[in-house]
Amino acid sequence: MLARVHTFSLDGLQTRPVAVEVDIRPGLPAFVIVGLGDAAIREARERVRTALTNAGFSFPDRRITANLAPAHLRKGGSSFDLPIALGVLAASGQVPPEMLDEVSVFGELSLSGRVRGVRGTLAVAEATREAGLRGIVVPRERAREAALVEEIEVLGFEWLREVVDMLGGGEAPPAPERVAAGDGADEIADDLDLADVRGHAHVIEALRVAAAGGHNILMKGPPGTGKTMLARRLPSILPPLTRAEAIEVTRIHSVAGTYRGGGLVTARPFRSPHHTISASGLVGGGTGPTPGEASLAHNGVLFLDELSEFSRFSLEALRQPLEDGRVAIARGQQSAVFPTRFMLAAATNPCPCGFAGDEKRCRCT
């Protein structure tokens, strides 16, 4: 018997529709997953098999083939566990297959049958609405995140057994509260206010001008004069995020795996990477590829402390993000475009020892 489950694959910040097709036929017992999946998807065979058994379901003693279509698209992550498990149950007649035609499924499975949250839930919920599906099945811990998307039904579950009972005609879980912007959000920026600063009138005026015009700013001075302290309070004088900006910031941090809240992020991001960061860590990269610090600072502030200590290669990599407000990453057969409209703030010492111009204190040759 053949069953089909709707889900989505993350491709950078974009989502690609994926159909999980499961076929069960007589033959030597085997469980094969095809469709250009990574190691996490290949390991899903053991997670799905054990989760189904521990949840009280019978695992078919036949030849099982799970295809992740389209086959040419590279796929990764553990979010395919739940779709594959439901596909096996539907193909074996333990779940009505027609119930899976109107919803997308997104989640990881533990060996006990618990449904675990995965990154990118908000992006997948938006893709579910765009695909015209009625709702989305997600882990309960991510239900409030998915509920940020309107016009779809969000079904949050903690256990695989609960999902199967609902698909079999049982009662649907209570709808998660659709929170407003900031309600229960995991704020990214620290609760620091520029109004707490005393003195530094000329620097504060420069920060006000930079914030008002969206300009970048460089602060140069000896150690201990307050450069970092002032930079960390810069987001407090920036205008609040609009709802569209808040959704965009929340989506980026959800895909990157740095978001843990249940509502929209309302604080403008403030990112301060260490000066030893690589170019790929700064602008994005990896085999995924995944967003870098420049994208995590989108609609916020990217602060480079000890600017002179950053490698030239890393600083050169910031040229395109600063000029275009976006960065294109190409890795092998994959490419991704990440938004990078941020305000760059940097701080540096005037010389290696930090006391240039002071003949008594400067130790530099």
N, C-alpha and C positions, 0 to 999 in steps of 0.2 A: 504494500500500500504506500502511496505517496502523499506527503504532507508538506505544506508551505507556510513559512512564518516570515513576517515582515520585520526587518530591523535596519540599522544604519551603521556605516563604518565612518570613523573620523579620519579625515584627510586634511591635516593641518587644522585650520579653523572651519573648514567646509565639511559637510556630511554627504555621504554617498549612499543611496538606497541599496540594500542587500537583501536578497531573498534566500532564506535558509531552506533548502529543499532536502527532505529526508525520505529515503526509500528503504523499505524493509522487504527482503525477499528470502525464500528458502535457500539454504546453502550452509557452508561451513561458517560457524560463528566468527564474525569479524565486525569491527567498527572503524570505518575509514572516513576521514574528513578531508575533502578536497576543496580547491578554490583559492589557492595562493595565500594561505594563512601563515602567520608567524609561529614561533615556538609556543606562545601562550594559547593559541588556538589548537595546536596539535596536542597540547597537554589537556585541553578541554575534554578529550575522550575519557580520561580517568576521573576527572571531576564530575562529569555528567553521569557516568556509570555509577560511581559511588553515591552521589547525591540522590539519584533515583532509587537506589536500593535502600539507603538509610531513611528515605522519606516514605517507604512502604509501597513503592511501585515495583512492578515486575519489569526487569530489563530483558528485552527480546533476545532469545538464544538463536539468532539468525544473522544473516549478513546485512549490516546496516551501512548505508552510504549517505553521508551528509555533504551536500554541495552548497558552497557559498557563492551565489551568482550575483554579479558577473564574475567569471573566473579570471579575467585579465586584471582585475583590480586587486592590488595588494591590500591585505587586511591584517589588523593586529589588535591585541588586547584581549581581556577576559570578558568583555561585554557580550560575547556570543554564547556564553554558557547557557543562559536561560532560554534563548531562542532555540538552540540545538536540543535542549532537554524537552521543551514543549513539542518540538518537531518529532522527536522519538515517541513521545506519548501519543501524539495525534496519529502518527503513522501506524502505531500498534493498536489503535482503537481505544486507548485509555482516556482520550480527550476528544471532544467533538471538533473535527478539523475546521468546520465552517465558522466556529467562534473566533478563529485566529485571522479571519480575512479582513476584519475592520480595525485591528489594533496593531501597533508596533510593539516589539518586546526588546528590552534593553536591561541587562544586569548580569552579574557574576554569581556563581553558586559556590557555596562552601560544601565540604564533604558531608555535612549534616543535613543539607537541604535548605540552609538559610540563604536568602537572597541578599547579596551584598551590593553596595553602591559602587559606581564606576564614574570616572571623569567624563565630562562632556554631555551630561544629561540634558542641560538647557539647550544645547545645540541640536540634540536629537529630538527633543520635544518640538522645537521650531520646525525641523524637517518633517516631523509627523503631521503637523498642521498643513505645511505646504504640499504634502503628498495627498491630502484629502482624506486621511484616515480619521476614524472617529475618536480614538483615544490611544493611550500609551500605557504599557505595563512596565513599571519601574520598581526598584527597591523602595521600601517605605522611607528609608533615611534620605532619599533623594526626591521624594514626592513633592515637597514644597518648592524645590528648585524647578521641577517640571511644571508646577502650577503657575509659574511666572508667565507661561505662554497661555494666552486665552484661546477660547473656541475649541479646545480639545478636552476630553475626559481623561483625568489622571488617575490611574489605578495603582496604588502603592501597596506592596506586600512585603512581609518579613520572611515568609516561608514558602517553599515551592508547593506544599500541600494546599495552602490558601489560594494560590493562583489556579491550581487544577480544580479546586472546589468551585471557584467563581466561574471558570470556563464551562464547567459541567452543569451550570444552571443555578449555582448558589448565589448568595447575596454578595453584591459588590462592596468593597471597603468604603468607609466614609471618605468623601472628597476632602483632600487637604485644603487647608485655609489658603486662599489666594491673597498673599500678603502684599501690602503696598510697598513702595520703595523705602528701603531702610528698615522695615519691621523685621527684627530677628536677623538682620544681615550681619555677615562676618566682615566688619569694617577692615579695610586694608591699611589705611593710614593711621598713624598714631594720633592720639587725642592731644595734640600740641597746638598752641595758639601763639601767633606772633605778638599779640597784645601783652603777653607775659614778659617780653624783652624790655629791659631798661637800658638806655643808651643806644649806641650804634645808629644814631639818627640818619646819617648819610647812607648807611647800608640798607636800612629799612626803607628809605625813600627809593633806592635803586630796586629793591625787591618789589615795591608797589608798582613802579613803572614797568618792570618786567612782567609782573602778573597781569597788569591791565592790558598790555599789548601782546602778550603771548611770546615774549622775547626769551632768548637764552641768557644766562648770566654766569659770569666767572668771578669768584671771590678769591683774592690773593692777600695773604697776610701771615704773620708769624704763628707758630703753634699756640693754641690756648686762647685765641682772640675771639672765638665764638662762630667761626665759619660754619661748622657742621650744625651747631645749635640753631643758627638762623635758617639754614637750608631745610632742616627738618620741619620748621614751622611755615615754610612757604605754601604748602597746600591749604593752610587755614585761611589764606586771603584770596584763593582762587574761587571763581563762581561755582555754585553747586552743579552737579551733573544733571543734565536733562534726562528724561526717562529713556530716550533712545541711546544716549551715551552710557547710562547705567546698565542697560541690557547688554550693550557691546562689551563693557568692562567685565560684567559678570560672566558672559560667555567665554571671553578669553581666559579668565582665571579658572573657569570650570574645565575647559579643555586642557589647560596646563596642569590641572590637579592641585592648584593652590587655594581653591575656594571650598569652604566648609560650612557656609551659612545657609539660611533658608529663605532669605529675601534678596532683593536687589542690593547691590553694593552702592552706597551713596557717597562714600568718601573717595576723593580722587586718589588714585594709586600713588604711592611714593616708593620707589625702588632705589636701593643704595648697594650696588654690587661691590665686592671686594676688588682691589686693583689687580689681583692675580687672575681675574676671570678671562676666559678665552674669548676669541671673536665669536665662535658659535654660541657660547653661553650668553653673549651680549646681544646679538641680533637674531639668534635662533639657529637651529640646525638639528643634528642627530639623524638617526635612520628614519625617524617618523615622517617629516621633521616636526619639531615642537617649538613653541614660541620662546624667544629669549627675553632678557630683561627689558629690552627696548619695547617689545610688544606688551609685556606685563605693566609697563609704565604708560601705556596708551591712555590718552585723556588725562594724564597726570604728570608727575615729575620724575625724571631720571636724574639721580644725584651721583656724580662721580667724585668721591672724596680722594684726596691725594692724586689729582689728575696727572701729575708728572710721573707717577709711578706706573700708570697703565702702559701696556705695550703699544708700540706704534701700530702694529697690525690690528689690535682691537679698536683703537681710536679711528683708524682708516675705515674700518667696517661700519662705522656710524655715519659715514658720509651719505649713503643712499637713504637710510631711514630719516635723517635730518632734512634732506632736500625734498624727498618725494612723499614723506609721511607713510611710507610702506616699504617693505623689504621682501624681495623674492628669493626664496631659498630653493636650490636645485640639488637633489641628492640621488644619483643614479637614475632610476626610472621614475622618481617621484619629485614633485615640485610643489611649493606652497607659497602663498602670499600672505604676509602678516601685516596688520596696521601698526604704525609706529608714530602717531602724532602725539608727541610728548613735549614738555618743556624741559630743556637740558639745564641743569644747575651743576656747577663744578667748583671745587675748592682746591687750592694748591698753596704750597709754601713758596716764597720768592727765591729760595735757593735750597740746596740740600740740607743745610742745618736749620734753615727757617728764619734766620735773622739778618738777611741781606740789608745793607745800609747802616747797620749798627756796628761800628768798628770795634767796640769792646766785646760784643757777644758773638759776632759772626766768625765761624771757624773755617769757612770755605777759602780755598786758595783762589 
